[in-house]
Amino acid sequence: TAMQGFYGLPFERFERYSPYGTPADVAEFLAGYVAEGCTEFNLIPQGTDPEETVAGAAEVKRLLAGSSAAVSVSGAAAAAGAGAAAVAAVQR
């Protein structure tokens, strides 16, 4: 529901484009972009507990760092924060 509020749309309208779930789920969603050469993600995490949210975003970064490419995670995750849900703007 946090992402529906963020976008102002029903979740089904953007579900396939937005990673969500646990940090492992989000990292798995983004791993394909890493495999294709993406090295930077701008996460806009959504969650109820700011500390837990930032920790979740940090865990996504840690999981992606295990790939063969150097990965940078920036954006709202650095300031506020959900490992539970994230919007990723992908740059190559």
N, C-alpha and C positions, 0 to 999 in steps of 0.2 A: 504493500500500500504506500510506502514511502516513495517509491519510484513513480507510482501513479500520480501522487501529489506533485512530484518534481516536474513531470512532463505534462500534467493536466490531461492525460489520456488513459483509457483502459489499458491495463498491462498487456493484454493480448496484442495490442497494436504495435508494440515495440519489443516484445519478449525475445524474439529471435536475434535482435540486434544488440541487446544489452546483456552483459554478463551479470549474473546474480547468484546468490547462494553463499556457501562457505568460501573462505579464501581459496581453498583447493579447487572449488568449482569455478571461481573467477579466473584463477591461473590456468586451469585447463582450457577454458574458453579462449583466453588470450594466447595460449601456446602456439596455436596455428599461425597467428600473426607474427610471432617471434620466429617461427620456422621459415616464414616468407621474408624475413629481414627487418621486421619492425624492431626498433630499439627503444622507443619512447612511448609511454602511455600516460595520459592525463586522466586520473581517476577522480570521479565525483562520488564518493561513497555516501550511502544513505544508511542511517542507523539511529537507534534510540540512545545509546550510551557512547558519548564522544571518545572516551579512552578505549573502549572495546572496538569502536569503529576504526580509529587510527591504527590500533594494533592489527586489525584485520587487513587493512591496506598494506601495512608493513609486511605482513605474512605473504600477501600476494607478491610483493616485490621479492621477498626471500625465495619463494617458490620459483619465480621466473628467473631469478639469478642463477639457478641450477642449470639453465639451458646453456647452449654453447655460445650464445651472444650476450654481450653486456646489455642490460636492460635498465632504463631509468623510469621511475614512477614518480610523477609529480602531480600538482594540482591541488584541489580542495582537500585531498587526503593529508596533505602536510599541515593544513590549518584546522580542520575540524573533522570530520569524519565518518563506511561500514564495510567491514568485511562481509556483512550480510548482503550488500548489494552495491554494485558499482556501475558507473557509466564510463566507458572508455573511449576517448578520442584518440584515434590511432594515427601516428605519423611514421613515415618511412624515410 
